[in-house]
Amino acid sequence: MAGDGERRWKLGGRVTQAGHHDCSFVRELSEAEVNELKEKFRAIHELAEQRGMTRVLESGNRWGALLDAVQEEIELDGAISAQSQKAAQLELRAFVRLCRRLVDELDEQATDLPSSATSSLGSTFAELLEQLRRTGPYALLIEASNEGKLEVDSLLRVRKSPDPFYVRGFEVYGARDLVAYAVGRLVELTVAYFALCEPSYRLLAEQVGQLARLATEGMPSIFSFVDPGGDERPSNYEMTDFPIFALASLDHAFQGVIESRGSEAILDLLRGRYRRKLRFGKASADSAAIGGRSSGGFDMVPTATVQLDIDLLGSEPIDYWATMSDSVEEVGHGRDMFLGAVQRAIPDGRVVALECEGATALTEQGPGGTLAANMDGAEVIRELIALSGWDGDLMLSDEAKEHPPEAFEVFVPLHGPTVDETVRIGPISIIPREQGLRQIAPLEQGEPGETGSEMLAEFGEAASFALACPDAQRVHEAESEGLGDIDIALAWLTIRARYGATTLPDGSVQPFDRQQALRAPSRGPVVFVRGTSTKRLWLRRPAGPNEAIERSLSSTDSSMRPALPVELPVNERLALLALRLAASEIDPLMQVRALWQAVEAYAEKRKGERKLFTKRDRKAIKKATLDLSLSKRQRERLAEAIKGLNHESLMVRLRRRLKEDAVLITDDELTLLNDLYEVRHHVVHGRLVEEPPPRDQINYGISVVSRMLVHRIASLADEPTTGVGGTVDP
């Protein structure tokens, strides 16, 4: 077991071939040496990454992209949408906050440098810092922020001449130039800081380089592992690579500073820097991540903690239902540190601590427990991962065995139907209770544990059993195919019981029982799978208990905002009810249908909306077509088209509604909804959906639509929607 034994550290080289790591050890390291080295690695990475300057650059780029979108809105619609106004307010405030943080960090780091590093270059940094705080775009932004004048209305107006944001003396800046010039001045300050810390860096680089050169083969690395002693193999391996790429990039940057190419060298450093990417779906939280760590091990679900400063996100909509990924990239090389989902978000002021877990789909879809026999641990874990649809990797201590295809028997307890002998219904059979109980007997032997005993009891609480017999290679494939056949058969029994006509299609008279028809047959919460050749046994709850978790509510609870109006318009009522159905449905295809019922109700036209073509316009168009040589059918089709000129597609209506309600949403989230709409389209038109959307995608889609409805309710309740939790103090 990992943790049983002595923790050891070694210096060596890591050689990667065909996805496997080989180690060439050089010498032992003490724990003190390791801690000192890791602290030096951290300092080198932070210097190479220049996260503060990177955040400022990315924020400035987002501001430029936003201005482009605003210009397009004005050209197309003649106005700026509420969505863009909200995004601009958040982006400008985030930019100012990021600039201020960067300046304060550089000032603090320069003050902490050894006295031997200050030299004559120190005065240059101090002079630039003083000038930056006294005059120029950065000073204007900070002054406007401190005076509460950091507004975006004048910045977003587009005239023939630049519209100044602020005028002081002879300083006049337009919306785009204000941010661009501020970025340029901050790059100059970063160059001066690099010149100041050059002596300290050279010493640090030489100390790390001396040890790196000892590893003559592969990537110099620190290896950590638990040595259990004896003949057992070491476990719980961890590798920490030396920052070789970061050192090379920093050498190039410092050379550029010395040769008076500082700004160019710093920008080159940032473009090829070591960086950590934090994503929620495709939305980036790089600028807002201020702390966190991840962990994992053999046969363990990976976990991660993340801290986000909400005020640094700008207008990027971070959604907790999106897949969270944390990765590291450097000079074209990268690796995932964590892939999973947010389990809890705990706010502390404007900082939110996130507790994340990998393989959430696995744990959420298999929380009811699993009891297996004649299967090794690696195979059980692999089957659960496959059922969950999780995309991440778990490190398995053993290889899972591969089995040839075989015939399986899938048993499900039924409530309602009773039979004295086997009854065939489509692809399945209904078998007597006693016959099904005999099949589970091998699992009742031994010690099934508390959860196993509960599942065995649930299996026994049956009036009869449904039996499907699929051919498959793996257990999860047999379970999925078998349950699908059983659910279709039960659906037919339900529909057949609801048939209320006096006679059947062949003319025969049928009996009828209203109460039986109202109480449809159902399957129990567990499924039992048996391999007829390998004798693999598998008893599982396909879903966990669907019981509400106790939660405390109060009038001051944030979950009570925005306030739900006493009376709702009909569209909003329908949207809320449809989305509730989507959130409570079990079948993924039914979830998608209900989800899009909510979207359609949300995007429906409201009374008083301006029509693109007036009645007079349509008459004029129709009159202009009278001279065309058209057949009767062509004219009828043309008249129908002219009549429907004001009809907009659902996606067009949706985008307009999102802009009106100031809902921040990414293009990727709209693509997700569109993909789910395609699935819904196939379902409505009776086309086969071979692979239903993964549960995680549906949950994410439900969250996106929930975001729309919360903003809509907020607008009905006359509550502000321009910022989460109120205004932001940069």
N, C-alpha and C positions, 0 to 999 in steps of 0.2 A: 504494500500500500504506500502511496505517496505520503511522505511525512514521517514514515517509520525508518529512521536511520540518520546519518550525519549529513548535513548540508555542506557541499564542497564547491569550490570555485577554481577554475583553471583558465589560463591564457592560452589561446590557440588560434587556428585558422579554420574557417567554415568553408567547405567546398560543397556546392550544390550541383547534383547531377540527377536528371530525370525526376525532379521533384523531391529528392531525398538529400538529407544533410549528412556529410561526413566530417568528422572532427580530427584535426591534427594538433594535439595538445603540445604546449611548449613548456609551461611550468605552472606550479601551484600559485594561487593568489590568496592572501588573507582577506578576511571580511573587511578589515579597515582599508586595505588597498582597493578593494572593489568599490566600497562606498566613495572613496576619494576619486577614483577614476570615473564613476558614474556622475559625480558632481561636475567634473571637468567636461564630460560628454554633454551634459545639460547646458553648460555655459557656451560651448561651441555651437550647439544646435540653436540656442536662442539668438546668438549673434548672427548666425547664418540665415536663420529664418526671418529675423526682423518682423515679427508678427504684428507689432504696432503699426509700422509703416505699410505693411501689406494690407492691413485692414483699412487704412486710410485710402490707399490706392483703389481697392475694390469698392469702397463706398463712393469714391469720386466717380468711378466708372458707372456705378448704378445710377448716380445722379444724372450723368450725361445721357444714359439710355432712357431715363424717365423724361427728360426734356424732349428727346426725340419723339417719344410716345405722345407727349402733350401737344407738340407741334402737329402731329398727325391728327389728333382729336380735333384741334381747332380747324384744320383744313377740311375735315370730313363733316364734323358736327357743328362747327361754329361756337363751341363751348368746351370747357374743361370739365371732365366728369368728376363726380364726388369721389370715385375710386382713386383717380390721379391726385386730387387735392390731398386726400388722406395719405397716400404713398409719399407725396412730396414732403409733407409735414414730418413724417417719421424718418425719411431719408436725411433731411437736412439736420434734424436734431441728432440723429445717430452720427452724422459726419462731424458735427461740432464736438460731440462727446469723444469720438475716436481721436480727433486732432488734439484735444486737450490732454487725453490720456497719454498720447505719444510724447508730447512735449514734456509732461511731468516725468515720464519714465526716463527719457534721455537726460533730463536735468539731474534726476536722482542717481542714475548710473554714472554720469560724469563726475558727480560729487564723490562717489564711492571709489573711484579709481585711485591707485596708489599715487603718492606725491611725485614719484619719479616719472610718472607717465604724463604729467601735466605739461611740462616744457613750454615753449613759446606758442605751441598750437592751442593751448588751453585758452588763451585770450581770444582766439578766433571763434571758438565755440561760444564762449561767454558773450562776445559782442553780437554774434548772430542771434543768440537766444534773447538778448535784451531787445534787439531790433525787431525780432519777430513778435514779441509781446507788446511792443510799443506802436508799431505801424504796420500797414499792409493788410491783406485779406484775412489772415488769421486773427489779427487784433480786432478787425471790424466784426467778425463773426462772434468772437468772445464777448465784445462789448454789447452787441445786439442781444446775445443770449442773456447776459447779466441784467440787462435793462428790460427783459421780457419782450423785446421787439423782434424776436426771431420768427418772422412770419413768412409765408410763401406766396401770398396773393400777388404782390408786385413782381416777384420773381417769375411767376408762371405766365404773366401777361406777355404776349408776343406782339411787338410793334415793329415798325419799319426801322427804328433806331433802337439800340440796346436800352432796356429798361433797368436803371440802376437799382440795386438792392439797398445800397446805403451810400451816402455822400458825406465825406468829412474832409474839409479843406479841398484839396485837388484830387482826392481819391474817389473814383467812380468805377463801379464794377457791375457788369451784367450777371445774369443768373449762371451762365456757363463759366465765364471767366473767373467769377468769385471763387468757385471751388477749384478750378484748374490752377489758378495762381497760388492758392493756399497749399495745394499739393506740392507744387514746385518749390515753394519756400521750405516746406518740411523735408523734402529730399535734400536740399542744401544743408539743413541743420543735421540730418543724419550723416552726411558726408563729413561734416566737421567733427561729429562724435567719433566716427571711424578713425579720423586722423589722431584724435585725442587718445584712443585706446589701442593704437597700433603696437606700442612697446609691450603692453600686458598680453596682447594676443600672441605675439611672437614667442614669448616665454611659455605660454600655455600650449601652443602648437608643438613646440619642441619637446615638452614633457610627454605629451601623448604620442608623438611620433616615435620617440625612443622605444616605447613598448610595442607600438604597432609594427616596427621593423623586425621585431623578434619572430613574428609569425611569417615565415617565408613562403607559405603555401595557403591560398584561399584568403577569404576576408578575415582580417584580425577581429577576434571576438572574445568576449568573456562568456564562459560556459558555467552555468550553475545547475547542480543536480543533487538529488538525494542518493547517497550511497548506503544501501541497506546492509552492506557487508556480506561475507560468505560468497556463495555462487550466484546469488540473485543479481539480476541486472539493475543498474541505476534507473531511477525514475524521476518524474517531475522535472524534465530538462527545461531550462530557459537559456536563451542566447541573447546577448547584447552586443551588437556590432559596433566597432569603432567608427567614429564619424568621418570616414575617409573622404567621402564626396563633399561633405560640408567644409572640411579643411581645404580641399582643392578650390572650392568656390570662394572661400574667404581669402585665400592667397591671391587669387585673381582680383578680387575686389580691393584689397589693400594696395595692390600694385597700381591699380587704376587711380586710387586716391593720391598716392605719392606722385603719380605722373600727371596730376591735375585733370584727370578724366573722372572725377568723383561721381558726378550725377549719373553718367553713363554706366559706370562700374556698379553702382548701387542698384540701378534698375536691372542690369544684367543678373546681379545676384538674386534679386527678388523673382525674376522670371524662372530661374533654374534652381530655386531654393529647395531645401528640405522643407516639407510642409505636411501638416496634418489636416486632413479633410474630414469635417464633420457634416454629415448629410442626414436630412430627414426626408426620405424619398429622394427627389432631385433638388429640394430646397437646401441652400447652404446656411449653416450656422457657424461657419468659421470665425466670423467677426465677433460673435457673442460668446464663444467658449472661453471661460476663464479658469477652468480646472476640471479634473476628472482622471479616472484610471479604469483599466479593464483587467480582467483575470480569467483564467480557465485552466483546465488540466485534463488528464485522461478520464474518459467516461463522465465528464462533468459538464453541466450547462454553463456556458460563459456568461459572465456578468460585467456590468460597467456602471460607473457613476459619472455624471456630467453636470457641470455648473454652467448656467447660461445667464448672462446679463441681458435682460430683455431689451433694454434701451439701446443696445448695440446691434440689434437685428435689422434696424431700418424697416423697410416694407416687406422683407422676406417672410412669407407666412409659414411658420414652423407648425407642423401638425403632429401631435403625439401618436396618432394612429399610423403614420407613415413608418416604413422600415428605417431604423436608425443605423447608420454605418459610420465607423470611425476607421480611417485608413491613413497610412503613411506613404508618402511618395518622395523620391529623391533621384534626380537625374534619370528619369524614365523608368526607374525601378520602384515598385510599390508592393505593399501587402496590407491585407485587411487586419486591423487590430480587433475589431468587434463588428458583429452584425446581429441585430436583434430588434427589440421593441421596448418602448417606455412602459414600465409598469406603474410608476408613481411619479408625480411632479409635486414638489413641496416648495412653495414660494417663501422667500424671506425678503420682504421689501420688493425690490425690482430684480432680485437674483433668484433663480429657480434651480433647485437641486433635483436632478433626474436620476431615478433608480431604474436601470435597464437590465434586461435579461435576454440572452440569446435563446434560440429555439422556442420562442414564446408560443408559436403555433403548435409545436410538439406538446408543450405542457398544457396548453389550453384545450387541445383536442383529445388528450389522453389523461385528464386529471382524475377520471373515475377509477383508474387502476388497471393493471394488466396481470394476468396469471398465465404462465406458460410452462410447458413441459416438453422435453426432448428438443430444446432449442438452447444454443449457447447465448451468453449475455450480449455479445456483439451483434448477433442476428436479431435479437429482440430490439436492441437500440436502433439498428438500421431500419427495421420494419416500422418503428414508431416515427422515425425521421421521415420516411417515405410517405406515411399517412398524413403527416402534418403539412407537407409541402414546403418545409423550411429550406432555404437556399444556403444556409451556412454549413460549416463543417464542425463536427465533433471529433476530437482525437480519441480513437478507440484503442484499447489496450490489446485487443486481439482481432484477427481477421475474421470476417463473417463467412461462413461456408456457403458455397453455391450448390443449389439442388436442381436436378432436372425437373421439367414440368410434370405435374401429377394431378390426379383427381382429388379435389377437396370436398368436404361436406361442411356446409355452413348452417348451423342451427340457431334459431332465434325463438325465444319464448313468446307465445301469443296470449293475449287476454281477450276473451270473447268467444271465439270459435272452439267447439269441442268436436272430436271425431272418434269413432270406434275403430276405424281402419284408415289406412292411408288414402287421402283424397288429392288428386292431381289438379292444380290450377295453373295453367300456362306453364312457365318454366320451372315451377317449384312444386313441392308437395306439402300437405298438412298431415303431420303424423301424430298418433296418440301420445298423450303425456308420458306414459310409462316407457315408451320406446325412446323418447328423447332423454329421459332421466338416466337411462342406462349408458348413454354415450358420454356423459360427464363424469362417470364414476372414477376414471383414472386420476382426474384432477382433485378429487376429494381425499385422496390418500396423501399422507405426509402432513405438513404444517402450512396451510395456505395463508396464514396470517389473518389479521382483522379485516383488511380490505378484501382479500381473496374469499374469506368466509361470507362476507356480505354479497359479493357477486354470485357465489354459488347458491346462496339463498334466493337471490333475485332470479336466477335461472330456474330454480325449482318452483317458483310462484307462477306457474303457467297452466292454462287450460289445455293447451296443445302446443305443438312446435311447428314452425315453418322450416323446411329443409330445401336448400339450394345446393346444386352439385356442379360448381364451375371447375374448369381445368386451368391451372395457373402454376407458375414457378415459385412465387413468393406468397407468404401468408397474407400480407396486406392486400395483394391483388385479388386473392380469393375472397377475402372479407368484403372488399368494395364491390366486386361483381355480384357476390351472393346477396348482399344487402339491397343492391339495386333491383335484382329480380324479385326479392321478397316484397319490397315497397311497392312495386308495380302491381303485384298480385293483391296486396292489401288494398291498394287504391281501387282495383277492380271490384273487390268485395264491397267496398264502401259505396261506390257508384251504383253497383247492382242493387244494393239494399235500398237506395234512394229512388229506384225506378218505381213509379207509382201508378202506371197505367194498368187497367184491368186485365189486359192480355199481353202476352209476349209477342215478339215479331212473328213467331210461327203460328200465332192464333190461340195458343193454349192459355188457360186461365192460371194466374199466379196468386199465391197467398201473399199477405201483406201484414207487417207488424210495425207500427209507427215508432214505438219506443226502441225496438231493436235497430231500426234504420237511423234514429237520431244518435245512437250510441255505437259508433263505428268500431270495428275490431282494431286493436293496436298491438304493437310489439313491445316486449319488455326492454329494459335499459341495457341489456348485455347481449353479446354475440359470441358464439362458440364455434371455433374453426378447427377441423381435424384433417390432417393430411393422410390419405388412405395408404400411401406407400411409406412415407418417412415417419408416420405416426406423430408428427409435430402437432402439439395441442396449444390452443390459444383462446383464452377467455378474456374479454375486454368490454369495457363500457365505451362505445363509440363517442359519447359526449359526457361531460361531467354533469353533476347536478345543476339543474337550471333554477336554482333558488336565489332569490335576491339577497344581497349582502347588506347587513344592517348599516345604516348611515344616519348620522345626526343632522337634522335640518334646523335652521333658525332664520329669522328675518334678516340677519346680517350676513348670512352665508353667501359666498360669492356665486354659488350655484343657483341662487335665487335672482341673479341679475343676467339679463334685463328682466324687468317685471312683465309677466304675462298679462295683457289687457283683459278686462272682464269680458269684452265682446271682441270676437275676431271676424274679419272678412271671410267669406266662404272659401276662397282659395287657400288662405293660410290654415284654416281648419283641416281641409283635405290634405295639405302638405304635411302637417304635423302627424295626422293619423296614418298616412301612408308610410312615413319614415319610421314611425313606431312599429308598424307591421314589418318593415324591412329589418329592423333591429331585433325582432323577436322570432322571425321565421327560422326554420331549421334548414330547409332545402335552399341551396345557393341560387338556383334559377328563380325561385319564388322571391328571394330577397332582391334580386336584380330588378324584377318586375315592379315590386313595391317601391324600390328606390327611385325608379324613373317615374312612377306615378307622383311621387313627392316633387321631383324636379319639374314635371309638367305643370303641376298646380302652382309651384313657385313662379315659374316663368310665364304664366298665362297673362294675357294683356289685361290691363286695368282700365276702368272707365276714364275717359278724358284724355287718353294718350293720343298724341298727335299722329295722324296718318301721313305716310310718305306721299301718297297720291290722293288729292281731294276728288270729290265727285265730278267737279268741273274738269279736272285733269283727265280723268278716265273717259269722259264724254269726248273731249278733244282728241284723245288718242284713237278712240273708236271711229270718230268722224274721219280722221286722217287715213284710216285703212279702207275706207269705202271704195276708193279707186283701184284697189288691188284686185287682180283677177284671181279669185279664189272660189273653190267649190263650196257647196252648202256645208259639208262636214268641216272643212277648213275654217269657214267663218264662225261656225258654232264653237270650235275649239279656241279660236282667237278671242271670241267674245268671253268665253269662260276664263281665259288667261288674263284678259284685261280686268275682269271682275275680281280676280284674285291677286291683283298687283300689290295690295296691302298685306297679303298673307306672308308672314315671315317664318322661316324654319325655326325649329325648337332651339337649336344652338344659337342662332342670331338673337332670339328673344332672351335666351339665358344670359348671353354676354352683356346685353343692354341692361338687364335687371341687376347683374352683378356690379356694373358701373354705377348705376343709380343708388344702390344700397351700400356703396363703398366697401365691397367685399374684396379683400386681398386674396388672390388666388394665382397659382402658377400655371403656365402653359401645360406642364406635365400633369397637373391635377385635372385640367380640362380634358387632356388626352385620355386620362384614366376614365373619366365619366363617359367620354365618347366611346371608349372600348366597351364599357359596360352597356352602353346604349346599343351597340352592335349585337351584343349577346341577347339583350331584351328583344331586339328586332327579330332575331332568329327564333326566339321562343314564341313571340306573338304570331309569327307566320308559319309556325309548325315545322321549322327546320331543325335538324339534329345538331345539338351542341355536344360535341364529343368530349371536350374538356371544360367543365364549368370553371369560372374564375376562382382562384384561390381565396380562401376565407379572409386572408389578410388584405387582399385587394378590395373585397367587398366592404370590410370594416373601414378601410381608408375612405372608400367612396361615401359610405354613410356619414363619416366625420366631415367630409367636404360639404355634403348637402346640409348637414347640421349647422355648419358654419354659415351657410346662406340663410337658413331659417332664423338663427339667432340674431343675425344682423337685421333681418326683416322685422322680427318682433321688436328689436331695439328701436327701429325707426317708427314703428307704430306707437311705442310707448314714449316717444320723444326723448329717448336717452341718447347721449353722444356715442358715436361709433368711431371717432377719429383716433382713438388710442386705447390700447388694452390697459385698464386700470387707471385711466385719467391722463393728464398731461405729463410730459417728460421734462425733467430738469437736467439739461446737459451738464 
